Amino acid sequence: MKDIKYHFLSIFVTAIVAGSFISTGQLAGTMNSLSLTLLRFFIATLTLSPFILLSPQKAKVVKSIFIKTLLMSLFFSSFFICMFEALKTTTPLNTGTIYTLVPFMTALASIIVFRQHFSLSLLFIYLLAAIGTSWVVLKGDISALYALNFNQGDYIFLLGCLSMVGFSISMKALHHGEDSLITVFCIMLGGIIWMTLALLILQLPLGWHNVSFNMAFHMLYLALFSTLLSTIIIHKVTVKLGPVKVMAYIYLSPVFVAFIMLIFEGKLILVEVYPGIVLSIICTFLLQIFSKKMDNSSSDLKTN
């Protein structure tokens, strides 16, 4: 029960990130996606700068941890780069389906890095959770599953998913008691470096001037909430709960997207989607219970 607030924060941040789909959709076409991500990192870093750089003590910590956070920001930035490159040759339906593998891959990585125990029952729950989430993504249309055609873009996105796993694992593995605000500031700063390099290599224009005043709200939501606030919360809860438990909440993301689209855009949730929503919710909470048992088993192994 002592960790309950971190679970609520995990659910909250899942809803925040799900809300970014509307803002991203509104900003689509104003600039290339890499420039949009760079602008998100830039605004987030600028917002956080006074709280970090005006404190000599925090600025000193930035200097000491910046190199190791470059690896974390590389994983984080690589996910966006791979996603946007993948969408040139694949579909959001494909990427949404592939993304359901991230929690399972995180669990596998945790076995290697943190020596966590993994049971067959947990594997079965991950399978059910992936089915439930895919059900929501595919809107209950089984024929859409058969119609999925995997191509080069899907392999690129799979690489991006591995980067997201690396980001989650590195947040826990590289943490040595640093304040989340300082770590996230370094991640955002590193993200600016990596995204700028990507833009230069791909020879893409910035196009920031295309963001009109009417679009400013959506841009600020993406930068301050979906990027800055969400990363701060994710870092805090990952350090406390571990990457396996936090990434399991990804299965709720399509559920939140469906309800957000219903509330803000009036898009009804199809009856065919309901079983997938229920299955996703049940499996997410089952994963939290079984992941706790997995942690306890790992602790016993280390003790013995």
Residue frames relative to the residue before (quaternion, step in Angstrom):
aa qw qx qy qz dx dy dz
M 1.0000 0.0000 0.0000 0.0000 0.00 0.00 0.00
K 0.5854 0.6114 -0.3717 0.3811 3.58 1.15 -0.58
D 0.7087 0.4432 -0.2531 0.4870 3.60 1.20 -0.52
I 0.3625 0.7857 -0.4569 0.2059 3.59 1.29 -0.02
K 0.6400 0.5388 -0.3372 0.4317 3.60 1.01 -0.79
Y 0.6392 0.5227 -0.3266 0.4600 3.58 1.12 -0.65
H 0.6174 0.5194 -0.3407 0.4826 3.57 1.16 -0.56
F 0.6358 0.5104 -0.3220 0.4811 3.58 1.04 -0.77
L 0.6321 0.5218 -0.3230 0.4731 3.58 1.05 -0.76
S 0.6294 0.5351 -0.3262 0.4594 3.58 1.05 -0.76
I 0.6509 0.4928 -0.3040 0.4910 3.57 1.02 -0.82
F 0.6386 0.5435 -0.3119 0.4468 3.57 1.00 -0.90
V 0.6958 0.4657 -0.2834 0.4677 3.59 0.86 -0.94
T 0.5826 0.5598 -0.3695 0.4589 3.60 1.14 -0.55
A 0.6527 0.5043 -0.3002 0.4791 3.57 1.05 -0.81
I 0.6255 0.5424 -0.3318 0.4521 3.60 1.03 -0.81
V 0.6848 0.4771 -0.2781 0.4755 3.56 0.88 -0.99
A 0.6241 0.5367 -0.3369 0.4572 3.59 1.03 -0.76
G 0.6404 0.5437 -0.3150 0.4417 3.58 1.08 -0.74
S 0.5743 0.6141 -0.3734 0.3919 3.57 1.21 -0.45
F 0.5246 0.6471 -0.4144 0.3666 3.60 1.19 -0.40
I 0.6445 0.5144 -0.3212 0.4656 3.59 1.03 -0.77
S 0.6873 0.4808 -0.2829 0.4651 3.58 0.86 -0.98
T 0.6348 0.5217 -0.3288 0.4656 3.58 1.00 -0.79
G 0.6416 0.5291 -0.3117 0.4595 3.55 1.04 -0.83
Q 0.6541 0.5146 -0.3057 0.4624 3.58 1.04 -0.80
L 0.7297 0.4278 -0.2302 0.4812 3.58 1.06 -0.77
A 0.4480 0.7022 -0.4494 0.3229 3.58 1.28 -0.19
G 0.7773 0.3145 -0.2473 0.4854 3.56 -0.87 0.94
T 0.5858 0.5805 -0.3855 0.4138 3.61 1.18 -0.33
M 0.7728 -0.0813 0.0734 0.6252 3.59 1.17 -0.67
N 0.6202 -0.5195 0.3964 0.4340 3.58 -1.21 0.17
S 0.6505 -0.5890 0.3352 0.3429 3.54 -1.14 0.74
L 0.6284 0.5339 -0.3437 0.4494 3.60 1.06 -0.66
S 0.6358 0.5159 -0.3170 0.4787 3.58 1.07 -0.77
L 0.6238 0.5434 -0.3244 0.4586 3.55 1.08 -0.80
T 0.6671 0.4915 -0.2931 0.4771 3.58 0.97 -0.87
L 0.6265 0.5303 -0.3273 0.4681 3.58 1.03 -0.80
L 0.6479 0.5100 -0.3137 0.4708 3.59 0.99 -0.83
R 0.6106 0.5414 -0.3411 0.4667 3.60 1.06 -0.73
F 0.6701 0.4899 -0.2889 0.4770 3.58 0.91 -0.94
F 0.6556 0.5341 -0.3088 0.4353 3.57 0.97 -0.90
I 0.6761 0.4780 -0.2901 0.4798 3.60 0.87 -0.96
A 0.6436 0.5279 -0.3162 0.4551 3.59 0.98 -0.86
T 0.6682 0.4961 -0.2920 0.4713 3.59 0.95 -0.91
L 0.6460 0.5270 -0.3073 0.4588 3.56 0.98 -0.91
T 0.6569 0.5189 -0.3008 0.4568 3.59 0.99 -0.85
L 0.7273 0.4448 -0.2314 0.4686 3.56 0.97 -0.89
S 0.4966 0.7212 -0.3918 0.2824 3.60 1.20 -0.58
P 0.6842 0.4877 -0.3262 0.4331 3.68 0.72 -0.91
F 0.6673 0.5151 -0.3007 0.4461 3.60 1.03 -0.79
I 0.7184 0.4206 -0.2360 0.5013 3.58 1.20 -0.50
L 0.7716 0.4181 -0.2107 0.4305 3.57 0.62 -1.16
L 0.6444 0.5154 -0.3313 0.4575 3.61 1.17 -0.44
S 0.6529 0.4372 -0.3124 0.5338 3.56 1.31 -0.03
P 0.4083 -0.7407 0.4768 0.2393 3.63 -0.42 1.18
Q 0.6413 0.5366 -0.3229 0.4433 3.56 1.04 -0.80
K 0.6877 0.4685 -0.2794 0.4791 3.59 0.94 -0.92
A 0.6212 0.5429 -0.3326 0.4569 3.57 1.06 -0.79
K 0.6270 0.5367 -0.3246 0.4621 3.58 1.10 -0.73
V 0.6406 0.5170 -0.3156 0.4719 3.58 1.05 -0.81
V 0.5912 0.5771 -0.3527 0.4393 3.59 1.08 -0.80
K 0.6678 0.5091 -0.2938 0.4567 3.58 0.91 -0.95
S 0.7073 0.4852 -0.2656 0.4401 3.56 0.98 -0.84
I 0.7817 0.3369 -0.1820 0.4922 3.63 1.06 -0.64
F 0.4406 0.7416 -0.4429 0.2442 3.60 1.23 -0.26
I 0.6374 0.5480 -0.3382 0.4230 3.61 0.93 -0.85
K 0.7063 0.4494 -0.2811 0.4692 3.60 0.84 -0.92
T 0.6486 0.5045 -0.3318 0.4633 3.61 1.09 -0.58
L 0.5009 0.6319 -0.4312 0.4048 3.58 1.25 -0.22
L 0.6230 0.5240 -0.3335 0.4755 3.57 1.11 -0.68
M 0.6494 0.5153 -0.3088 0.4663 3.58 0.97 -0.87
S 0.6895 0.4696 -0.2789 0.4756 3.58 0.92 -0.92
L 0.5849 0.5588 -0.3707 0.4564 3.60 1.18 -0.53
F 0.6394 0.5072 -0.3151 0.4844 3.58 0.97 -0.85
F 0.6714 0.5172 -0.2876 0.4461 3.58 0.90 -1.03
S 0.6973 0.4667 -0.2638 0.4757 3.58 0.88 -0.99
S 0.6274 0.5598 -0.3336 0.4263 3.58 1.02 -0.82
F 0.5927 0.5659 -0.3677 0.4396 3.57 1.09 -0.67
F 0.6881 0.4739 -0.2813 0.4720 3.59 0.85 -0.98
I 0.6450 0.5243 -0.3234 0.4522 3.58 0.94 -0.89
C 0.6761 0.4887 -0.2881 0.4701 3.59 0.90 -0.94
M 0.6423 0.5362 -0.3270 0.4394 3.58 0.98 -0.85
F 0.7076 0.4596 -0.2683 0.4648 3.57 0.84 -0.99
E 0.6342 0.5066 -0.3271 0.4839 3.59 1.08 -0.68
A 0.6436 0.5409 -0.3128 0.4421 3.58 1.02 -0.85
L 0.6747 0.5253 -0.2935 0.4276 3.58 0.98 -0.89
K 0.5131 0.6186 -0.4256 0.4159 3.58 1.28 -0.04
T 0.8102 0.2262 -0.0967 0.5320 3.58 1.11 -0.67
T 0.7340 0.3223 -0.2377 0.5485 3.60 1.24 0.03
T 0.5089 -0.6594 0.4691 0.2936 3.60 -1.28 -0.05
P 0.6291 -0.5246 0.4048 0.4063 3.61 -1.24 0.39
L 0.5856 0.5810 -0.3605 0.4353 3.58 1.17 -0.62
N 0.6619 0.5007 -0.2914 0.4756 3.55 0.98 -0.90
T 0.6901 0.4820 -0.2862 0.4578 3.58 0.84 -1.00
G 0.6296 0.5416 -0.3271 0.4509 3.57 1.06 -0.78
T 0.6578 0.4999 -0.2970 0.4788 3.56 1.07 -0.79
I 0.6635 0.5060 -0.2992 0.4628 3.59 0.94 -0.91
Y 0.6239 0.5794 -0.3357 0.4028 3.59 1.04 -0.81
T 0.5672 0.6032 -0.3843 0.4082 3.60 1.20 -0.44
L 0.5865 0.5861 -0.3634 0.4248 3.60 1.27 -0.25
V 0.5105 0.7024 -0.4008 0.2923 3.60 1.19 -0.53
P 0.6758 0.4762 -0.3355 0.4515 3.68 0.74 -0.83
F 0.6510 0.5149 -0.3150 0.4603 3.59 1.00 -0.84
M 0.6625 0.4949 -0.3028 0.4738 3.59 0.95 -0.88
T 0.6106 0.5434 -0.3418 0.4637 3.59 1.12 -0.66
A 0.6390 0.5228 -0.3166 0.4670 3.56 1.03 -0.83
L 0.6478 0.5136 -0.3136 0.4671 3.59 0.99 -0.84
A 0.6552 0.5090 -0.3051 0.4676 3.58 0.99 -0.87
S 0.6413 0.5354 -0.3186 0.4478 3.58 1.07 -0.75
I 0.5724 0.5742 -0.3753 0.4492 3.57 1.18 -0.57
I 0.6997 0.4707 -0.2541 0.4735 3.56 0.99 -0.95
V 0.7565 0.4174 -0.2156 0.4549 3.58 0.76 -1.11
F 0.8138 0.2531 -0.1079 0.5119 3.58 0.84 -1.01
R 0.3942 -0.7519 0.4436 0.2871 3.58 1.37 0.09
Q 0.2710 0.7736 -0.5241 0.2311 3.56 0.92 0.92
H 0.4883 -0.6627 0.4924 0.2828 3.55 -1.15 0.71
F 0.1165 -0.7932 0.5966 0.0367 3.58 -1.04 0.80
S 0.1689 -0.8177 0.5465 0.0648 3.60 -0.62 1.14
L 0.6337 -0.5301 0.4066 0.3900 3.57 -1.30 0.35
S 0.6136 0.5508 -0.3462 0.4474 3.60 1.09 -0.71
L 0.6374 0.5160 -0.3182 0.4755 3.57 1.08 -0.77
L 0.6209 0.5413 -0.3277 0.4628 3.57 1.04 -0.81
F 0.6496 0.5224 -0.3054 0.4603 3.58 1.00 -0.87
I 0.6533 0.5060 -0.3130 0.4681 3.60 0.99 -0.83
Y 0.6206 0.5321 -0.3381 0.4663 3.60 1.02 -0.77
L 0.6388 0.5281 -0.3168 0.4611 3.57 1.01 -0.83
L 0.6664 0.4923 -0.2913 0.4782 3.58 0.94 -0.92
A 0.6417 0.5285 -0.3183 0.4557 3.59 1.00 -0.84
A 0.6504 0.5085 -0.3087 0.4723 3.58 0.99 -0.85
I 0.6290 0.5239 -0.3245 0.4739 3.59 1.06 -0.78
G 0.6680 0.5132 -0.2979 0.4491 3.58 0.91 -0.95
T 0.6806 0.4815 -0.2850 0.4729 3.57 0.92 -0.93
S 0.6421 0.5115 -0.3185 0.4739 3.59 0.99 -0.83
W 0.5863 0.5796 -0.3470 0.4471 3.56 1.13 -0.73
V 0.6779 0.4731 -0.2822 0.4868 3.57 0.95 -0.91
V 0.6496 0.5289 -0.3095 0.4499 3.59 0.94 -0.95
L 0.7393 0.3993 -0.2071 0.5011 3.57 0.98 -0.93
K 0.3986 -0.7553 0.4329 0.2887 3.57 1.39 0.07
G 0.6757 -0.5377 0.2818 0.4182 3.54 1.03 0.84
D 0.5274 0.6296 -0.4046 0.4023 3.57 1.28 0.20
I 0.2836 -0.7990 0.5087 0.1500 3.57 -0.20 1.29
S 0.6036 0.5697 -0.3558 0.4296 3.58 1.13 -0.63
A 0.5956 0.5678 -0.3573 0.4419 3.59 1.17 -0.60
L 0.6070 0.5532 -0.3453 0.4542 3.57 1.15 -0.63
Y 0.6732 0.4836 -0.2880 0.4795 3.57 0.97 -0.90
A 0.6744 0.5141 -0.2876 0.4451 3.57 1.15 -0.66
L 0.4661 0.6864 -0.4465 0.3351 3.59 1.28 -0.20
N 0.0834 -0.7919 0.6050 0.0020 3.55 -0.78 1.10
F 0.2015 -0.8117 0.5369 0.1104 3.58 -0.39 1.13
N 0.0232 -0.8108 0.5830 -0.0475 3.55 -0.87 1.02
Q 0.7993 -0.2977 0.2085 0.4785 3.58 -1.28 -0.27
G 0.6307 0.5565 -0.3284 0.4298 3.58 1.02 -0.80
D 0.6394 0.5339 -0.3215 0.4502 3.56 1.08 -0.71
Y 0.6393 0.5073 -0.3210 0.4805 3.57 1.08 -0.70
I 0.6131 0.5324 -0.3394 0.4749 3.57 1.12 -0.69
F 0.6774 0.4809 -0.2941 0.4727 3.58 0.95 -0.88
L 0.5927 0.5556 -0.3613 0.4578 3.59 1.10 -0.64
L 0.6157 0.5267 -0.3244 0.4881 3.56 1.12 -0.73
G 0.6333 0.5275 -0.3118 0.4727 3.57 1.09 -0.77
C 0.6338 0.5249 -0.3215 0.4684 3.57 1.06 -0.77
L 0.6246 0.5225 -0.3257 0.4805 3.57 1.08 -0.75
S 0.6185 0.5370 -0.3301 0.4692 3.57 1.13 -0.70
M 0.6403 0.5154 -0.3206 0.4708 3.58 1.04 -0.78
V 0.6095 0.5299 -0.3356 0.4849 3.57 1.11 -0.72
G 0.6516 0.5222 -0.2994 0.4617 3.57 0.97 -0.92
F 0.6306 0.5351 -0.3226 0.4604 3.57 1.06 -0.79
S 0.6791 0.4962 -0.2849 0.4597 3.55 0.89 -0.96
I 0.6715 0.4952 -0.2915 0.4678 3.58 0.92 -0.93
S 0.6798 0.5092 -0.2935 0.4386 3.59 0.91 -0.92
M 0.5812 0.5823 -0.3787 0.4239 3.61 1.10 -0.59
K 0.7010 0.4338 -0.2490 0.5083 3.56 1.05 -0.82
A 0.7074 0.4975 -0.2709 0.4226 3.58 0.83 -1.04
L 0.7571 0.3897 -0.2038 0.4831 3.60 1.02 -0.79
H 0.5034 0.6579 -0.4221 0.3682 3.57 1.29 0.06
H 0.0158 0.7959 -0.6038 0.0407 3.55 -0.86 1.02
G 0.7799 -0.3776 0.1707 0.4691 3.54 0.88 1.01
E 0.4329 0.7105 -0.4639 0.3043 3.62 1.25 0.10
D 0.5765 -0.5687 0.4681 0.3537 3.55 -1.24 0.58
S 0.5421 -0.6480 0.4331 0.3142 3.59 -0.94 0.92
L 0.6144 0.5611 -0.3489 0.4312 3.60 1.04 -0.77
I 0.6705 0.4928 -0.2951 0.4696 3.58 0.96 -0.89
T 0.6550 0.5158 -0.3086 0.4579 3.58 0.94 -0.91
V 0.6798 0.4847 -0.2915 0.4669 3.58 0.89 -0.93
F 0.5940 0.5523 -0.3613 0.4600 3.60 1.05 -0.70
C 0.6741 0.4875 -0.2871 0.4748 3.59 0.93 -0.91
I 0.6259 0.5320 -0.3334 0.4628 3.60 1.06 -0.76
M 0.6629 0.4991 -0.2997 0.4708 3.59 0.95 -0.90
L 0.6467 0.5169 -0.3075 0.4691 3.57 1.00 -0.88
G 0.6545 0.4949 -0.2980 0.4877 3.55 1.00 -0.84
G 0.6140 0.5617 -0.3321 0.4441 3.56 1.09 -0.76
I 0.6111 0.5438 -0.3373 0.4659 3.57 1.08 -0.76
I 0.6543 0.5181 -0.3083 0.4566 3.58 0.95 -0.90
W 0.7090 0.4663 -0.2696 0.4551 3.60 0.78 -1.03
M 0.6763 0.4847 -0.3031 0.4645 3.61 0.93 -0.85
T 0.6127 0.5353 -0.3453 0.4678 3.60 1.09 -0.68
L 0.6395 0.5176 -0.3158 0.4726 3.58 0.99 -0.85
A 0.6448 0.5254 -0.3154 0.4570 3.59 0.99 -0.86
L 0.6536 0.5123 -0.3056 0.4657 3.58 0.98 -0.87
L 0.6621 0.5042 -0.3014 0.4654 3.58 1.00 -0.85
I 0.6645 0.5045 -0.3010 0.4620 3.58 0.96 -0.88
L 0.7401 0.3943 -0.2118 0.5020 3.58 0.96 -0.91
Q 0.3356 -0.7863 0.4565 0.2464 3.58 1.40 -0.06
L 0.3352 0.7364 -0.5063 0.2983 3.53 0.84 1.08
P 0.4586 -0.6855 0.4867 0.2879 3.61 -1.02 0.75
L 0.5867 -0.5799 0.4282 0.3689 3.58 -1.23 0.43
G 0.0474 -0.8554 0.5115 0.0667 3.56 0.68 -1.11
W 0.2989 0.7844 -0.5014 0.2097 3.60 1.17 0.43
H 0.5879 0.5984 -0.3648 0.4039 3.58 1.15 -0.56
N 0.5898 0.6050 -0.3611 0.3946 3.60 1.22 -0.33
V 0.5559 0.5879 -0.3999 0.4307 3.59 1.27 -0.19
S 0.2466 -0.7978 0.5375 0.1170 3.58 -0.39 1.25
F 0.6933 -0.4626 0.3504 0.4272 3.55 -1.32 0.24
N 0.6461 0.5376 -0.3119 0.4430 3.59 1.04 -0.81
M 0.6947 0.4601 -0.2611 0.4873 3.56 1.18 -0.60
A 0.4342 0.7385 -0.4350 0.2773 3.60 1.30 -0.21
F 0.6197 0.5552 -0.3452 0.4342 3.60 1.00 -0.80
H 0.6773 0.4892 -0.2897 0.4669 3.57 0.90 -0.96
M 0.6427 0.5216 -0.3216 0.4598 3.57 1.03 -0.80
L 0.6671 0.4967 -0.2954 0.4701 3.58 0.97 -0.86
Y 0.6133 0.5395 -0.3499 0.4587 3.58 1.07 -0.70
L 0.6642 0.5067 -0.2970 0.4626 3.57 0.93 -0.94
A 0.7190 0.4658 -0.2528 0.4496 3.58 0.89 -0.98
L 0.7864 0.3749 -0.1826 0.4556 3.57 0.74 -1.09
F 0.7645 0.3428 -0.1912 0.5113 3.58 1.02 -0.73
S 0.7578 0.3994 -0.2204 0.4664 3.57 0.61 -1.16
T 0.7356 0.3703 -0.2252 0.5207 3.60 1.16 -0.53
L 0.7793 0.3741 -0.2062 0.4585 3.60 0.46 -1.21
L 0.7309 0.4288 -0.2522 0.4673 3.58 0.56 -1.17
S 0.6668 0.5149 -0.3129 0.4385 3.58 0.89 -0.92
T 0.6684 0.4969 -0.3095 0.4589 3.61 0.96 -0.82
I 0.6121 0.5383 -0.3440 0.4661 3.59 1.07 -0.73
I 0.6811 0.4808 -0.2856 0.4726 3.57 0.89 -0.97
I 0.6495 0.5253 -0.3191 0.4477 3.59 0.91 -0.93
H 0.6455 0.5124 -0.3260 0.4631 3.58 0.98 -0.81
K 0.6585 0.5193 -0.3101 0.4477 3.58 0.89 -0.93
V 0.7338 0.4304 -0.2518 0.4614 3.58 0.77 -1.04
T 0.6164 0.5442 -0.3529 0.4465 3.61 1.09 -0.61
V 0.6369 0.5173 -0.3167 0.4760 3.56 1.02 -0.83
K 0.7167 0.4557 -0.2449 0.4677 3.58 1.00 -0.87
L 0.8024 0.3132 -0.1451 0.4869 3.59 0.74 -1.08
G 0.4666 -0.6462 0.4667 0.3832 3.55 1.14 -0.66
P 0.6299 -0.5954 0.3551 0.3500 3.60 -1.10 0.67
V 0.6066 0.5839 -0.3652 0.3970 3.62 1.02 -0.72
K 0.7037 0.4607 -0.2680 0.4698 3.58 0.82 -1.00
V 0.6709 0.5084 -0.3034 0.4465 3.58 0.93 -0.89
M 0.7007 0.4738 -0.2799 0.4541 3.58 0.84 -0.95
A 0.5421 0.6225 -0.3981 0.4002 3.60 1.19 -0.42
Y 0.6186 0.5650 -0.3414 0.4260 3.59 1.14 -0.59
I 0.4350 0.6838 -0.4587 0.3644 3.59 1.30 -0.10
Y 0.6096 0.5843 -0.3478 0.4075 3.58 1.08 -0.69
L 0.6483 0.5038 -0.3190 0.4735 3.60 1.23 -0.35
S 0.4752 0.7204 -0.4187 0.2826 3.59 1.23 -0.38
P 0.6921 0.4493 -0.3070 0.4741 3.68 0.75 -0.89
V 0.5913 0.5643 -0.3596 0.4501 3.59 1.15 -0.61
F 0.6688 0.4855 -0.2887 0.4834 3.59 0.92 -0.93
V 0.6225 0.5397 -0.3405 0.4531 3.59 0.98 -0.83
A 0.6508 0.5295 -0.3131 0.4451 3.59 0.93 -0.92
F 0.7077 0.4491 -0.2644 0.4771 3.60 0.91 -0.91
I 0.6203 0.5307 -0.3411 0.4661 3.61 1.07 -0.66
M 0.6504 0.5018 -0.3082 0.4797 3.58 1.01 -0.83
L 0.6206 0.5355 -0.3314 0.4673 3.59 1.12 -0.68
I 0.7121 0.4709 -0.2571 0.4529 3.59 0.86 -1.01
F 0.8046 0.3352 -0.1526 0.4658 3.59 0.76 -1.05
E 0.7959 0.2563 -0.1457 0.5289 3.61 1.09 -0.53
G 0.4727 -0.7245 0.4064 0.2940 3.57 1.29 0.10
K 0.4200 0.6978 -0.4771 0.3302 3.59 1.19 0.44
L 0.3659 -0.7703 0.4855 0.1927 3.54 -0.46 1.26
I 0.4105 -0.6748 0.5538 0.2635 3.54 -1.17 0.66
L 0.4221 -0.7235 0.4902 0.2412 3.57 -0.66 1.11
V 0.5818 -0.5945 0.4306 0.3502 3.56 -1.09 0.76
E 0.6197 0.5748 -0.3337 0.4174 3.57 1.09 -0.77
V 0.6444 0.5445 -0.3099 0.4384 3.58 1.22 -0.52
Y 0.5152 0.6980 -0.3953 0.3019 3.60 1.16 -0.61
P 0.6583 0.5002 -0.3434 0.4456 3.67 0.80 -0.83
G 0.6425 0.5277 -0.3158 0.4571 3.59 1.03 -0.79
I 0.6320 0.5316 -0.3200 0.4643 3.58 1.05 -0.82
V 0.6705 0.4988 -0.2893 0.4668 3.57 0.89 -1.00
L 0.6682 0.5062 -0.2963 0.4577 3.59 0.92 -0.94
S 0.6409 0.5319 -0.3173 0.4534 3.60 1.01 -0.84
I 0.6719 0.5021 -0.2911 0.4601 3.57 0.92 -0.94
I 0.6667 0.5048 -0.3020 0.4577 3.59 0.87 -0.98
C 0.6944 0.4860 -0.2792 0.4511 3.58 0.85 -1.00
T 0.6064 0.5617 -0.3554 0.4363 3.59 1.04 -0.72
F 0.7182 0.4313 -0.2566 0.4820 3.56 0.89 -0.91
L 0.5904 0.5421 -0.3653 0.4734 3.60 1.16 -0.51
L 0.6285 0.5417 -0.3258 0.4532 3.57 1.06 -0.77
Q 0.6211 0.5355 -0.3433 0.4580 3.58 1.07 -0.71
I 0.6640 0.5064 -0.2973 0.4630 3.57 0.99 -0.89
F 0.7182 0.4436 -0.2531 0.4726 3.58 0.83 -1.02
S 0.6045 0.5499 -0.3551 0.4539 3.60 1.13 -0.59
K 0.6131 0.5393 -0.3424 0.4647 3.57 1.12 -0.68
K 0.6414 0.5067 -0.3146 0.4825 3.57 1.03 -0.81
M 0.6174 0.5492 -0.3295 0.4568 3.55 1.12 -0.78
D 0.6412 0.5209 -0.3087 0.4713 3.58 1.03 -0.84
N 0.6648 0.5142 -0.2999 0.4512 3.57 0.96 -0.92
S 0.6388 0.5238 -0.3147 0.4674 3.57 1.06 -0.83
S 0.6467 0.5214 -0.3099 0.4624 3.57 1.03 -0.85
S 0.6395 0.5273 -0.3186 0.4599 3.58 1.03 -0.81
D 0.6422 0.5264 -0.3131 0.4609 3.56 1.05 -0.83
L 0.6391 0.5337 -0.3154 0.4552 3.56 1.05 -0.86
K 0.6653 0.5025 -0.2980 0.4648 3.57 0.99 -0.90
T 0.6444 0.5346 -0.3143 0.4475 3.56 1.06 -0.83
N 0.6958 0.4586 -0.2555 0.4901 3.52 1.04 -0.90
